[in-house]
Amino acid sequence: MAEAYIIDAARTPRGIGKQGKGALAAQHPQHLAATVLKAIKDRNNLDTTTVDDVIWSVSTQDGLQAGDMGRMASLDAGYDVTSSGMTLDRFCGGGITSVNLAAAQVMSGMADCVVAGGTEMMSLTAAQTQEKMRAGLKPPMMGSYNERLQKVHPQSHQGICGDAIASMEGFTREELDEVGYRSQQRAAAAMAEGRFDKSVVPVVDDEGTVLLDKDEYPRPQTTREGLAELEPAFTKIADVPLDANGTTFRKLVNQKYPDLEIRNFHHAGNSSGVVDGAAAVLVTSADYGRKHGLKPRARIVATANMGDDPTLMLNAPVPAAKKVLEKAGLTKDDIDLWEINEAFAVVAAKFVRDLDLDWDKVNVNGGSIALGHPIGATGSILIGTVVDELERQGKKRGLVTMCAAGGMAPAIIVERVDDYLD
């Protein structure tokens, strides 16, 4: 089986995901995707007639984010018309899955050069969701599942699931606030030291004016005392009736866990930020890289997918990490750096506790609590982040995973290299 190599990774800064406030909110989502696709093309002098495919992730494929963004954005970025494109949806996990599929294509010998990535403009999707709800339509997640499936696998709101897991697992509000505080402090240090500079590509408008050149969401002024004063975010929404039967998000969880008393722990300071962003990763075979004079940065060692309880939704990252380690023939001690998406503080806290990890190796540059979580793009961002950090620290291996709606988690292990192995 051929090896798959990461040649380059690029991402936009993450803009605040709110109409009228975020620096990127007025842009078309294809523009963000085209920005990173163009950066991959230009930085690597990529002959796009040789690109076998563009595999893209978008979670909310609706409105301006509908259609095949992988194809449309690559055309917008100036790729040759022979370079095809596709778009996938694995909810929050799509940005890892797009890279994993690119690796699978290359490792199987069916492709030599694939660009993978993702985009999400949450400022846009939030506005669309509010408009639909005002029109009497169900929220996207609730509208996706029929009543029969909900009876078998009740699926609630992600924030309620986070609170349910924290309640079930015995985490305290203080422990979860510490995850949020740590994320802000580490992101602030990373930005001050320019640790993201290798990957971040400024977003410019059609006239060439820079719209955003650094992450817009972080709040480096965050304090533990300030976090402690924030009101829980999901207290009210937990008991809002969703249908004529009086179904609520809380009842959906209690349908499967009737004795669980859900306490409210999560708030804006220990949950992932709502942002806009895009990221791309260039994956090639060794033969292609040598032929085109491309220097590899990392080898893709193993990938995996894992499902877990759809009702709790957020618990699959631990079994996904164990599965990908087993596939690679490695143990947790062989991993130098870990990236676990901070969808909610409890996800990262449980991951570190269950695997008995050292926080000094986990999310060392902060995470989505501080930097934001552009759903379809985050996984690709984290892969670029771990490759950058492996190079900065001179370390060998990194593991990236994240929870996804429906109770899923993709995972990937990458290994820093200085040359091709085969």
C-alpha positions in Angstrom: 0.0 0.0 0.0 1.3 3.4 -0.9 2.0 6.1 1.7 0.0 9.4 1.8 1.9 12.6 2.7 0.7 16.0 3.8 2.6 18.6 1.7 0.9 21.8 3.0 -2.0 23.1 5.1 -3.6 26.5 4.9 -6.5 28.1 6.8 -8.3 31.4 7.0 -8.4 33.3 10.2 -11.6 32.5 12.1 -14.0 35.4 12.1 -16.8 36.0 14.6 -19.8 34.2 13.3 -22.4 36.9 13.6 -24.0 39.0 10.8 -22.9 42.6 11.1 -20.2 41.9 13.5 -17.8 39.3 12.1 -15.2 40.5 9.5 -16.0 37.6 7.2 -19.8 37.5 7.6 -20.6 39.4 4.5 -18.5 37.1 2.2 -19.8 34.2 0.1 -18.8 30.9 1.7 -17.2 29.8 -1.6 -14.9 32.8 -1.3 -13.4 31.5 2.0 -12.9 28.0 0.5 -11.4 29.5 -2.6 -9.0 31.6 -0.5 -7.4 28.5 1.0 -7.5 26.5 -2.2 -5.7 29.3 -4.0 -3.1 29.4 -1.3 -2.5 25.7 -1.6 -2.1 26.2 -5.4 0.1 29.2 -5.3 2.3 28.3 -2.4 3.2 24.9 -3.9 3.2 25.9 -7.6 0.6 23.3 -8.0 -0.3 22.2 -11.5 -4.1 21.8 -11.0 -4.5 19.7 -14.1 -2.8 17.0 -12.0 -5.2 17.3 -9.0 -7.3 14.2 -9.0 -10.0 15.5 -6.7 -11.0 18.2 -4.2 -12.8 16.6 -1.2 -14.6 19.2 0.8 -16.6 19.3 4.1 -19.6 21.5 4.7 -21.9 20.6 7.6 -24.9 22.8 6.9 -25.4 22.4 3.1 -28.2 24.9 2.8 -28.7 28.3 1.1 -25.4 29.8 0.0 -23.6 26.7 1.4 -25.6 24.3 -0.7 -24.4 22.7 -3.9 -21.0 21.1 -4.3 -18.6 23.6 -2.7 -15.6 21.4 -3.4 -16.2 21.8 -7.1 -17.4 25.4 -7.1 -14.8 26.8 -4.8 -11.9 25.1 -6.8 -13.2 26.7 -9.9 -13.4 30.0 -8.1 -9.8 29.5 -7.0 -8.6 29.1 -10.6 -8.2 25.3 -10.6 -8.2 23.7 -14.0 -11.7 22.4 -15.1 -10.2 18.9 -15.1 -9.8 19.0 -11.4 -13.0 17.5 -10.0 -14.6 18.2 -6.6 -17.0 16.7 -4.1 -18.6 17.8 -0.8 -19.4 15.7 2.2 -21.2 16.0 5.5 -20.1 14.3 8.7 -21.4 17.1 10.9 -18.5 18.4 13.0 -16.2 15.6 11.9 -16.2 16.4 8.2 -12.9 18.3 8.2 -11.0 15.3 9.4 -13.0 12.9 7.2 -12.2 14.9 4.1 -8.5 14.4 4.8 -8.9 10.8 5.7 -10.7 10.1 2.4 -7.9 11.9 0.6 -5.4 9.7 2.3 -7.4 6.6 1.5 -7.5 7.5 -2.2 -3.8 8.0 -2.3 -2.9 5.0 -0.2 -5.1 2.8 -2.4 -3.4 4.0 -5.6 -6.6 5.4 -7.0 -5.3 9.0 -6.8 -1.9 10.8 -6.6 -2.9 14.3 -5.6 -5.9 15.4 -3.6 -6.8 18.6 -1.9 -9.0 18.1 1.2 -10.6 20.6 3.6 -13.8 22.3 4.6 -15.7 25.5 5.1 -18.4 26.7 7.5 -19.9 30.2 7.7 -21.8 30.0 11.0 -22.9 33.6 10.7 -24.8 32.6 7.6 -26.2 29.3 8.9 -27.3 30.9 12.2 -29.2 33.5 10.3 -30.8 30.9 8.0 -31.8 28.8 11.0 -33.5 31.7 12.7 -35.3 32.6 9.6 -36.6 29.1 9.2 -37.7 28.8 12.8 -39.6 32.1 12.5 -41.4 30.5 9.6 -42.4 27.6 11.8 -39.9 25.0 10.6 -38.0 22.7 12.9 -34.3 23.4 13.7 -32.0 21.5 11.3 -31.1 18.7 13.6 -34.6 18.1 14.8 -35.9 18.2 11.2 -33.4 15.5 10.2 -34.8 12.7 12.2 -38.1 11.0 12.0 -40.2 10.1 15.0 -39.5 6.3 14.6 -35.7 6.9 14.9 -36.1 9.3 17.8 -37.9 6.5 19.7 -35.0 4.2 19.2 -32.1 6.7 19.4 -33.4 10.0 20.9 -31.1 12.8 19.9 -31.0 16.1 21.7 -29.2 19.4 21.5 -25.4 19.3 21.7 -25.2 21.7 24.6 -27.7 19.6 26.6 -25.7 16.5 25.8 -22.6 18.2 27.1 -24.4 19.1 30.3 -25.7 15.5 30.6 -22.3 14.0 30.2 -20.8 16.4 32.8 -23.6 15.5 35.2 -23.2 11.8 34.5 -19.4 11.8 34.8 -19.2 14.0 37.9 -17.3 16.9 36.5 -17.6 20.2 38.4 -18.3 23.7 37.0 -14.8 24.7 38.2 -13.1 21.9 36.3 -14.9 22.8 33.1 -14.2 26.5 33.5 -10.5 25.7 33.9 -10.6 24.1 30.4 -12.0 27.3 29.0 -9.5 29.5 30.8 -6.6 27.3 29.7 -7.8 27.4 26.1 -7.8 31.2 26.1 -4.4 31.5 27.7 -2.8 29.1 25.3 -4.4 30.6 22.3 -3.2 34.1 23.3 0.3 32.8 23.8 0.2 31.0 20.4 -1.0 34.1 18.6 1.6 36.4 20.3 4.4 34.0 19.3 3.2 33.6 15.7 2.6 29.9 16.0 -0.3 30.0 13.5 1.6 32.1 10.9 2.7 29.3 8.7 -0.9 28.2 8.0 -3.0 31.3 8.3 -3.9 33.0 5.0 -5.4 36.5 5.0 -8.9 36.9 3.5 -9.1 39.7 1.0 -12.1 41.1 -0.9 -12.3 41.4 -4.7 -10.4 44.7 -4.6 -7.6 43.2 -2.6 -8.4 44.8 0.7 -7.5 42.7 3.7 -10.7 41.7 5.6 -9.1 39.6 8.3 -5.5 38.4 8.9 -5.7 36.9 12.4 -8.3 35.0 14.5 -11.0 37.4 15.6 -12.8 35.4 18.3 -10.3 34.9 21.1 -10.8 36.8 24.4 -7.3 36.9 26.0 -8.6 39.0 28.8 -10.7 36.1 30.2 -10.2 35.4 33.9 -11.3 32.5 36.1 -13.4 34.9 38.1 -15.2 36.2 35.0 -15.9 32.6 33.8 -17.4 31.8 37.2 -19.9 34.6 36.8 -21.4 33.5 33.5 -24.8 32.0 33.5 -25.3 28.5 32.0 -26.3 28.8 28.4 -28.6 25.8 28.0 -30.9 26.1 31.0 -33.9 27.6 29.2 -33.6 25.8 25.9 -33.5 22.4 27.7 -37.2 22.6 28.5 -38.6 24.5 25.4 -41.4 22.3 23.8 -40.3 21.0 20.4 -43.6 19.6 19.3 -47.3 19.2 20.3 -46.4 16.2 22.5 -44.3 18.3 24.8 -41.0 16.8 23.7 -38.0 18.8 25.0 -34.3 18.4 24.7 -34.1 17.4 28.3 -36.8 14.7 27.8 -35.0 13.3 24.8 -32.0 12.5 27.0 -34.1 11.3 29.9 -36.0 9.0 27.5 -32.9 6.9 27.5 -31.4 7.9 30.9 -34.5 8.4 33.0 -32.7 8.7 36.3 -30.2 11.3 35.1 -30.5 14.7 36.7 -29.1 17.0 34.1 -27.3 20.0 35.7 -26.2 23.0 33.7 -22.5 23.5 33.4 -21.7 24.9 30.0 -21.8 28.6 28.9 -20.2 30.8 26.3 -16.8 30.7 28.2 -16.4 26.9 28.2 -18.1 26.0 24.9 -16.8 26.4 21.4 -17.1 29.7 19.6 -19.4 30.4 16.7 -17.2 31.5 13.8 -16.6 31.6 10.1 -13.6 29.9 8.5 -12.1 27.5 6.0 -9.1 25.2 5.7 -7.3 23.0 3.1 -4.7 20.2 3.2 -2.7 19.0 0.3 -2.2 15.2 0.3 -0.1 13.4 -2.3 1.7 10.1 -2.9 5.5 9.9 -2.7 5.9 9.5 -6.4 3.8 12.5 -7.2 5.7 14.6 -4.6 9.1 13.7 -5.9 8.0 14.2 -9.5 6.8 17.7 -8.7 9.5 18.7 -6.3 7.2 18.9 -3.3 8.7 18.5 0.2 6.6 16.4 2.6 5.8 17.7 6.0 4.0 14.7 7.5 3.0 11.1 6.7 -0.5 10.0 7.4 0.0 6.9 9.6 -3.6 5.7 10.3 -7.2 6.9 10.2 -10.4 5.6 11.8 -14.0 6.3 12.4 -16.1 5.4 15.5 -19.7 5.5 16.5 -21.0 5.8 20.1 -24.3 6.6 21.8 -26.3 9.0 19.6 -28.2 10.2 22.7 -25.1 11.5 24.5 -23.7 12.4 21.1 -20.2 13.6 22.3 -18.6 10.5 23.7 -17.0 8.9 20.6 -13.5 10.6 20.6 -12.1 8.3 23.3 -13.0 5.0 21.5 -12.0 6.6 18.2 -8.5 7.5 19.6 -8.1 3.9 20.9 -9.2 2.5 17.5 -6.8 4.6 15.5 -3.9 3.8 17.9 -4.7 0.1 17.5 -4.7 0.4 13.7 -1.4 2.1 13.8 0.1 -0.4 16.2 0.9 2.4 18.6 0.1 3.3 22.3 -0.8 6.6 23.8 2.8 7.0 24.9 3.9 7.1 21.2 1.8 10.3 20.7 3.6 13.6 21.3 0.8 16.0 20.7 -3.0 15.6 20.8 -5.7 17.7 19.3 -9.2 17.0 20.7 -11.8 19.5 19.5 -13.2 21.6 22.3 -16.8 21.4 21.2 -17.7 21.7 24.9 -15.3 21.7 27.9 -16.5 18.3 29.0 -15.4 16.7 25.8 -11.8 17.7 26.3 -11.9 17.1 30.1 -13.3 13.6 29.7 -10.8 12.7 26.9 -7.8 13.7 29.0 -9.2 11.9 32.1 -10.2 8.7 30.4 -7.0 8.3 28.5 -4.9 9.6 31.4 -3.1 12.2 29.3 -0.9 15.1 30.3 -2.5 18.5 29.5 1.0 19.6 28.5 0.5 17.5 25.3 -3.1 18.3 24.6 -4.4 21.4 22.7 -1.2 23.2 23.5 -2.2 26.2 21.4 -5.7 26.5 22.7 -8.8 25.1 21.0 -12.2 25.9 19.8 -13.3 27.4 23.1 -10.9 30.3 22.5 -10.5 30.2 18.7 -14.0 29.1 17.5 -15.4 26.0 15.7 -16.3 26.5 12.1 -18.0 23.1 12.0 -17.2 21.7 8.6 -13.7 23.2 8.6 -12.4 22.6 12.1 -11.0 19.1 11.6 -8.8 20.2 8.7 -7.7 23.2 10.8 -6.7 20.9 13.6 -4.7 18.7 11.3 -2.7 21.7 10.0 -2.3 22.9 13.6 -0.8 19.7 14.8 1.6 19.5 11.8 2.8 23.0 12.5 3.3 22.3 16.2 5.1 19.0 15.6 7.6 21.0 13.4 7.9 23.8 16.0 8.6 21.5 18.8 10.6 18.9 16.8 8.3 16.2 17.9 7.2 13.1 15.9 3.6 12.1 16.1 0.2 13.8 16.6 -3.3 12.5 17.0 -6.4 14.5 16.0 -10.0 13.6 16.8 -13.3 15.3 17.5 -16.9 14.5 18.4 -19.6 14.8 15.8 -23.4 14.8 15.9 -25.1 11.5 15.7 -22.5 10.1 18.2 -19.5 9.8 15.9 -15.8 10.6 15.9 -13.2 10.4 13.1 -9.5 10.3 14.0 -6.2 10.5 12.3 -2.5 10.0 13.3 0.2 12.0 11.5 4.0 11.7 11.7 6.4 14.5 11.0 8.9 13.6 8.2 11.8 15.3 6.5 11.6 13.1 3.3 9.6 10.4 1.7 9.7 7.0 3.4 9.3 4.8 0.2 
